[in-house]
Amino acid sequence: MEPQEPLERRLMSNWPYAIALVPVAAAWLRGRLAGAAPDWTDLVAALLILGLVILDQRQRRRLEGISITDRLTGVFNSRYLRVELDRQVHVAHRTQLPLSMIFIDVDDLKKVNDRHGHLAGDAVLRRVSAALTTRIREHMDLCFRYGGDEFLVLCPHAGLAMAGAIAERILGIRDALGDRGVTLSLGVIELREGETPRDFLKRADGVMYSVKRRGKNAVGFDGA
């Protein structure tokens, strides 16, 4: 369960509601200092506003989670990939720090769907995504479902050698895929100077497909 934020932080992140509480609380306090009987109407109003603050915060968190995660696998979705890829490429060019990408295709998933049904194929995708998240660097690498049977991992501050080592770990998840005969093809590249996000993604896709043409179930590198 997600830990609750302190009340002060919830109020600050919802400052329009917090401001609305100020006159209500001030009026109630003035009445108490003057010796008047407490006006419970004002207190109830303040509590209702506080309830709206908390509900609004939880709803926004839920919607934000839906908007950036893939419903089937739970990893980030392609919509968020476009946002994060632009940001990571911009940061890498500005800081001159390395950025690498691993493009992953689940080989022969169509055969699983044809032979065993789409539910079996979905189960394979869920196992792949769960295993992927255990092979990448925690709190550093970002895993996305790009679409269909394709996944992508962004590796900030990682050159080609480090990204290649991560890709080899990912290739080792075959045992987690069950007995469906499914393997992975992976393409690994490092961002080039001045390269755009679009070209970066296209190049990684090309490297991955070169692995598939050579027989699948392997890690490939740009130019290899």
N, C-alpha and C positions, 0 to 999 in steps of 0.2 A: 504494500500500500504506500502511496506517495506521502512523504512526511508533510505535515501542515506547516505553512510559513507562519512566522510571527504575525500577530495582528497588525503591528505597525507597518510591516512590509506590504501586507494586503491592502491597507488603506492608502499607502503611498502609490501603489501601482494602479489604484482606482481613485485618483485624486478628485474627480468630479463628485463622487459619492461622499468621499471624506469631507469635502468642503460643505456639502449639504448638511452634514452632522453638526457643524460648528454652531449655527444659530440655535438649533434645537437644544444642544447641550448647554449653551450659555443661558438661554431662557430658563431652563430647568434649574440650573445652579443659582441664578439670581433669586428665584422664588424660594429656594431652600435657605439662602443666606438671609432673606427678609423674614424668615419665620413662617412663610405661608405653607399651607398644606401642599404636599407634592402633587403636581399635575401629572397623573399617570398617563394621560393622553400623549403628552410630549415624550415621555419615556418609551412608550410603546412605539411611537413614530421613529424614535432613534434606533430602537432594536430592529424595526422593519427595514430601515435603511441599511443597517449593518448586515442584515441577512441578504439584502440585494448585493452588497459588496462581495460577500463570500460566494454567492451563487454565480455572480457574473465572472468572477475569477476562475471558478471551476469550469464553467461552460467555455470560456475562452481557451483554457488549457486543453480541454477535450477536442475542440474544433481545430486548434493548432496541430494537435497530434494526428488527427485524421488527415489534415491537409498535406502533411509531409511524409507520411508513412504508407507503405504498400499494404493494402488490406489483407492480402493472402499471406504474405511472408513476414510482415512486421518490420522489415528494413525500410530505409528511406526510398521514396518513389522517384520516378523520372522527373516529375515537376520540381521537386526539391533539388534534384541533380542539376538542373539548368541554373538554378540560383547559386548553389554552392560551387559548381564548377567555375562559373564566372568569377566568384569571389576568390577562390583558391588560386586561379590563374593570375588574377590581378595582384594578389599578395605575393605570389612567387616572383613575378616580374619586378615588383617594387622592391622586394627585400633581397633578390638574387639568391634565394634559398631554393633547393630542389623540390620538385613536385613530380610524382610518378602516378601512373594509372595502370590498373590491372583490369582488362576486359575479359569477362568470363562467359562462356557459352556452355550450357548443359547439353552434352551430346546425346542425340537420339531420343530426346524427350517425346518426339512425335510418335515413335514406335511404342513407347509406354502408353501414351494416350490411345493409340489405335488398338493395342492388344488388351489393355487392362482398364481403359476408361479414363476420363479426365480427372476423376477423383484421385486415382492412383498417381497421375501426373502432378496434380496439386500437392499431394503428399511428398513427392520427390522434391518439388520446389521448396517446400517448407523445411525439409531436412537439409537441403543445400544451404539455405539462408541461415538456419540455426548453426550449422557447422562453420559457415563462413565467419560468423561473428566471433567464434572462438579461436580462429587462426590469425586474425588481423590484430594490430596493435591497439590495445584498449585506450580509449580517450584520445586517440590520435587519427587512426584511419577511419574512413567513412565508407559504408557499404550501401549500395543502391540496387534496387531491381530496375533494370533499364527497360525491360519489356519482354513479355513472353518468357523465353528460356534464357534470357541474358541478364547478367549481373555485372556490376562495376564497382571497383574499390579505388578510392582516391587516397593516395599516400603522401600527405604533406611532410616536408623535411626529409624525404627519402629519395636517394638516388637510385639508379637502375639496379645496382647490386642488392641494396636492401629490399627494394620492391620485388626483385627476383626471388629472394629468400622467402618473402611472404607468399609469393605465388606458389613456390614449391610446397610450402606448408598447406596451402589451400588445395593443391592437387592431391594431397594425402588424405582428403576427406572421403575418398571413394568408398571406404568401408561403412561410412555413415549413410550411404545412399541406398542400402538394401541390395537385393539380388535382382534388380531390374536390368542389369547390364548397362547402366548409365555411367558415363565418364565426363570429364571436363576438358575443355580447350581454353587455354589462357594466353592472352597477349599482353606483354609488359612493355611500357615505354616511359621515357622521361620527357618532361616538357622542354621544348627547345626555346632558345632566346627569341622573343617576339612572336611566338606562336599563339594563335587565337584559340579560345576554348573549342570552337567548332572544328578547327583543324586538328587539335589535340585529340578530340574524341574520334574523329574520322580515322586518324592514323592508328589509334589503339584498336579500333574495329578491324582495320585491314590486317594488322599483325595477328589478331585472333583468328581471322578467317584463313590466313596462310597456314596456321597450325592445323585447322580442320582439313585443309586440302592435303596436308602431308600425312594425315592418318589419325588426327584427334588425340585426346588423352595425353596432352603434353603442355609444356610451357614454352612460348616462343617470345623472342625479343626482336625489336626493330632492327632490320638489316641482317638478321640471322637466317 
